[in-house]
Amino acid sequence: MASYRKRSGVWYYRYVDHDGVQREAKGCTDKRETEAMAAAAEARASKVRSGYIDPKETGFAVHESRPLGKHLEDFRAALVAKGDTAQHAKVTISRARRVIELAKARRISELSLSKCLDAIAVLRSEGLGQGTINHYTRAVKGFARWLWKDQRAREHRLAHLATSSSEADRRRTRRALTSEEAMKLIETTSAGPDVMKMAGADRAMLYALAIGTGFRREELRSLTPERFNLDASPPTVRVPAGYTKNKREATQPIAAGLADVVRPWLALKAPGRPVFAGMTKRTADMLKADLGAAGIATDTPDGRVDFHALRTSYVSHLVSSGATIKAAQVLARHSTPSLTLGVYGKASLGDITGAVEGLPNLKAQSPGATESGRVESIAAEPISDRFALPLPYGGDGAMHSGSVPCGTTDTWQAGDFGRKSQGITGSCGPVRPHTASVREEGIEPSPLAGQDPKSCASASSATLASVRRALPRAAPGAYGSR
């Protein structure tokens, strides 16, 4: 039997749900209407206990009655519980709330695709770039997916809400620091004064680790002395899963030279404490001051240098060092190689020039022009002596240009096959290797022209048999089966 109480002019009722748990729900200012609501709740609980109604339906109804703001707070707690940082949860909830407010959705049933698309259009009209809009889209879509997985909604209501490519509307282009600029920045910062309550040596080490590991700002902030393994081979630095962007533990190898620089600096840090405890959240302003002191421009036609550009420098140096695409992707911890090469990998003019210089030299292979303007062909050479055999052209017995007529005493050397030199002689005489002979008036006629076709044919057969004996025998199936 339901019970009632009145508070601030509104009636509340208590009833026992299908699980036997006593619950209180808000009614209205009219007691009779509240009693009707209580009777409906008790009847629904009875049907669930009897198996006439799926218990999930009751849960859906309860969650539908709650405002989305309450669900957002539960979503924040769920993000923190699964290992996300409090700051990440705060930003995600803020973005999702912004979209929901623009969509004017108050209940789960009002969270529709069309309303969210209208909200995203408003964000775009406010001047936000596509990359930033994608962050808002992922936040509200993640919230809708959580409602579905937590059985608060019957379906994933925003399953078809998709992000768009940000390449055509990229508002921020970063450039990579060259090796010379990176060294100058670290040396100048190390000898410089404190900036934003952070010592120069600590800032220099922060920049060195950012360029040498590719770690993001929050990942660097989480580092403690225990997460450095400088005596391993190779030395590594580890970041727990809760502080990485993909929520996976990152164990990053570093260069031995960087490990030698970090080792004495790390010995001065207290165990269990962040090595960059005094690190400000305004890392972009801090880096800008140090870049100015080093005489390095922050804004150039190639892009801007901010703190995240140090990660761009790391990936760009990996690519220019000759690392494979897969190695660069793994070290950058990217989901796709297109992100590694298309967004973070920056090629300098020196890299491009070096790549072009590595192309084949076509000068010696191109036809040359004479003084009279006529083009002379360059003498052709066999690709491999192994296959440049003095075989006849065809059944008429005509040999390649450069072979000798019958009666010549020269012999052809077959040492290219890994055997002792030997002569290959037919009935018409020995055969010499093929050499191209080009004259201004054209190809000279075959030296066997006018000879007896039968004798030349027998010479061709004998020559071909000798060559076959000289060839090394291939393993069965080496050239396939016909």
N, C-alpha and C positions, 0 to 999 in steps of 0.2 A: 504494500500500500504506500503510495507516494505521500510525502510530507511537504509542507510549504512554509516559506518565510518571506517577509517583506523587508526590503532595504532600499532606502532612497526612492520610495514610491514605485518600485519594481518588484514583482513577485518572482521567487525562485522556487524550484521544486527539486525534490530528491527522490530517486528511484533506484531499483536494483537492476543492473544490466544483465546480459545473457551469460556473463562470466561469474555472476553472483557478487559483483563489486558495486557498492553503493556510490552513486554519482549524483552531482548537483548540476543542474542546467538552469540557464536564465530563461524566464518566461516573459511576461509583459505586465503592463500596469493593470490589466483586467484579470481578476482572479479566476473567473470562469474560463477564460481563454487559456490561462496557465494550467488549469486543471485538465483541459482537453489536451494540451501538449504533453502533460505528464501521462495521461492515459494512453496516448499514442506511443510514447516511449516505452511504457511497460508492455503494451501489446506487441511491439516490434521485438523486444527482448524475449518475450514468450515464444514467438515464432522462430526466432533464431535457435533457442534452446530445443525446440521441437524439430528442427531441421527443415523448416519451410523456407527459410531465408538464409542465404550465404552470409556468414559472419563478416566477410569482407565488405559487403554492401553497407552494413551498419558502420564499419570503420570509415568508409568513404563519406558517408553522410556526416559523421562527426567532424572529419577533417574539412569537409566542405563548409561547415558552419564557422570555422575559424578564419580570421583574416589572414591574408598572405604575409603580413608583417610578422605574425607569430611564427609562421613556418620558416621565414627567413632567419629568425633567431635560432630556431632548431637546426637549420642548415649550417649556420656558423659553428655551432657546437659540434656538429658532425664532421666538419672540415678539420677542426682542431683535434678531434678524437682520432682521426685516421692518420695524423702526423703532420698536417700542414702547420705552418707557422701562424701565429696570431695576426701578424701583419698581412699575410697573404689572404687569410680568411676575411679580414676587415675590408680589404680592397675588393675581393670578390663579391661580398655582400653589398658593398656600396654601389658597385656597377649594376648588379642584378636589381637592386632597389630602384635605381634611376630608370631603368627600362620599364619596370613594372609601374612606376608612377606615371611615366609618359604614356603608357598603354592604358592607364586608368582601370587597372584590374584590381579588384578587391578580394575575390574568391578564386579558388583553383579553377572552377569552371569558366571564369572570365579570362584566363590566361590562354589566349589563342594566337595562332600564327599571324593572322592579319593585323591584330592590334600591336604585336611586337614589331612587325615590319613598319607600321606607321611610326612607332616610337623610334626606330632606327633611322627613319627618314628625318625625324626632328633632330636627332643627334648630328646627322650629316649637314643639315641646314645651319647648325650652330658652328660649323667650321671644323669639326673633328675630322682627322684623316681616317682613311680606311683601315689602317693598322690598329688605331685606337678603337674604332667601331667594332672591329673583330673581337677585341678584348671584352667589350660589353656583351656582344653576342654570345661568346663562350660562357660568360658568367651566368646569364639568365637561362641559357640552354642547360647548363650544368645543374642549375636549381630545379628546372622542370624534370630533368632525368632523375634527380634524387627523390623528388616527390613520387615518381612512378616506382622506383626501386624500393622505397620505404613503404609502399602500399598506401600512400596517402591519395594517390590519383589512379584512376583505372588505366590510364595510358600515358605515354610520354607525349604531352601535348605540343611540345616544340621540337619533335624529332626531325622535322623537315626545315627547321630554321638553319640556314647555312651561312658561312662566312664568304667573303669575296676576296679576290686577289688584291693585295696592296701594292703591287708593282707599279700599276698605272697611276697611283695616287700616293706615292711615297713622299712624306713631308720631311723626313729627316734622313739625310745621306751621310754616313760616317766614312771616314777615311782611315787607313792604317798608318801608324807611325813607321817610318823607315828604321832600320837598325841603328843608323847614326843618330836619329832623333830620339829613339828610346834610350840609348846610352847617355846622351846629353841630358835628357830629362832626369834620369836616375842620379847621375853625378851631381847635377846642379841642386836637386832636391836634398840629397844627402848632406850637402854642406850648407844648406839654407837654414833660415830661422823657423820657429814654430809657426804653423798655419792652422787656424781653427783648433787650437789646443792640441795639436798633434805634432810630435817632434819630426824633424826632417829625416832622420834615419828610419823612423817607422813609415813615413810616407813613401820614401824611396823603396823600401822593402815591399810595401803594398803595391806599388806600380810594377816592381820587378816580378812579383808573384802573379799579378794580373796578366802581364804579358807572357810569362813563362808557363802558366797553367790554363789560361782561358777562363778562370773562375769569375763568376759574377760578383756583384757587390755584396749581397747577403751571404753568399758562399764564403767569401773571404772573411766576412765579419764573424762567421761561426768557428773559424780555425782556432785550435788550442795547441799547445806544444805536443800533446799526446797524438795528434793526428798527422804529425810529420814522421816519416820513416826514412831518414836520410842515409842510413847505413845499408839499405836494401840495394839490390841490383836489378833494375834501376831504382834510384830514390823515388819515393812517392809521397803524395799529400792526399789525405782522405777527407771527404765531406759527407756527413750523415745524410740519409735520405730525406729527412725532414727539412733540409735547407736547400736542396737542389730543385731546379725547375721541373724536372720530370719525375720527382719523388723517388729517385733511385740513388743508392749510395754511389758516390763517385770516388774512385781511387785513381788519381792522375799521376802518371810518371813525369818526372822533371829531368832536365839536363843535369849532368854531374857538376858542371860549372856553377849552375844556379844553386845546387845543394851545398857547394863549398862556401858560397856567399851567405846562405841562410844559416848555416850551422853556428857560427859565433854569435850572430844576432839572436838566434833562438835560445841560446844558453842563458841569456839575461832575462827571459820571460818566466813568469811564475807558473808553475804547473796547474792545470785545471782551469786556467783563466784565459779568456780570448786574447790572442796576441795583438789584436788591433782594438783594444778596449776603448780607446779614445777616438775611434773613427766616427766622423760626423756623417749624417745622412745627406749632407750637401756635398757629396763627393765631386759633382761636376764643377762647382765653384772652387773647391780646393784644387782640383787638377788644373783648372783654368789659371789660377794664380801661379802654380808651379810651371806651367807651360810658358806663361809670360816671362817668368824669371829666367827660363832657359832660352828665350828668344825663339820659341816655336809658335807658329800661327795656329790658332784654334779653328778659324774659318778660312777655307781655301776653295777654289773652284772644284776641287776633287771631293770636298765634303767637310764635315765638322769633326773635331776631336773632342769627345766627352769621355766619361769614365767607361762607358760600354764600348767605346772605340778601342780600348785596350784589348778587349776580347776579339774584336775585329783584327787587330794587329797580330794576335796569337794565331788565328786561323790563316791569315794571309801569309805569315812566315812559314807555317806548315806547308801550304800549297807551293810557295816558291822554293822550299827546300827540296822538293822532289818527292814528297810523300804521296803514296797512292791515294786515290779518291776514298777508298774504304778506310784507310788509316786516318785520314783527315776527318772523316765523318765520325769515327769512333772517338777520337780525341776531343773533337768539338762537342760530342754528345748530342748530335742532331738526329732527328728522326729520318731525314732524307738527305741524300747527297746534293740535291738541288739547293737546299738551304745553305749547305756548307760552301758550295762554289758560287751560287747565284747571288747570295746576299752578303756573306761574310768574307769570302775569298776575294781580295783586291789584288789585281795584277799591276805592278808598276811598269813604267816605260822601259826600265832595264830588263824586267822579266820578259816583256813582249819582244824586245830587241833580241834577247838571247834565244828565245824560241824561234824567231825568224831566221837567225843565223844558223840554227840547227837544221834548216831545210836543205835538201840536196842541191848541190851546185850544178846548175843547168847550163853553165857557160860552155863547158867542154863538149856537151852533148847537143848543142844547138847548131844548126847550119850556119856557116860563115859566108859573108858576101865578099866577092872579089872586087878589085878596083873597077872592073867593067860593069859591075852590078849583077853579074851572073852568080848564082849560088852554087857552091861546091859542096858535095856530100862528104861527110867525114867517114873514114874507113870504118866499117863495122867490125866489131870484135865479138867472139863467142862469149856467151854468158858464163860458160864453164868449159874448160878444156876437156872435162870428162865426157861431155856430150858433143863436142865439136869434131865429129868423125868425118873422114874423107869418103863419104858414101856417094854413090852415083845419083844423078838426078832422077832417072827413071829407067824404063826398059830399053831405051835406045842406047844405053851405055855411056851417055855423055857425062863426063865428070864435072865437078865444080870448077869454076874459073880459078886458075892457079895450079891445077894439076898438070902433070907432065905427060908427054906422049910416050908411046911404047918404046922401050929400049933404054930408058934412062936408068942409071945405076944408083941414084940416091935412094935411101931407105927412110921410112917414117918411124920416129921414135915413139914408143908406146909406154914410156916411163911414167906417164901421168896416172896410170892405173895401179901404181904401187908395185909394178913388176920390173924386172930387168929390161932395159931397152932391147927391142928386137925389131927386125924389119918385117914389114907386111908386103908381100910380093905376089902379084897375080901373073897370069900368063902373058899379059901385056907389059909387065914390068912393075916395079914398086910404085906405091902410091904415096904422095906427099900430103901433108895436112892442108886444110883449106885456108886460104888467105884471100881477102877481098882485094881485087885490083880494079881500080876505077880510073879510066882515062877520060880526057876531055872529049874524045870522039865517041865514047861509049864503051860498053862491055866488049872485050875481045872475044872472038869466037872460040869454041871449044877446041882444044888441041887434038881431039879424037875425031874431028869432022873429016869425013871422007874415008875412014877406016872401015874394014869389013865388019858389019853389024854382028855376025856370029862370033867372031873372035873377041870383040868388045863385050858382048853379053857374057861369054865364058869368063872373061877377066873380071867383070863385075861380080859374078857369082863367087869366084874364088876369093876376091877381096872381101866381100861380105862375110864369107865363112871364116876368114882369118880374123876379122874384127870381132866376130862373135866369140871366137876362142879366146881372144885377148881380154874381153870384158869380164869383170868379176861376176860370179854367179850370185843372183839375188835369192833371198829366202823365198820359199813358196808362198804365194799370196801377197808378196810385197807390193806388187803393182795392181792388185785387184784381179778379179776374174772376169772374163768376157762372157 
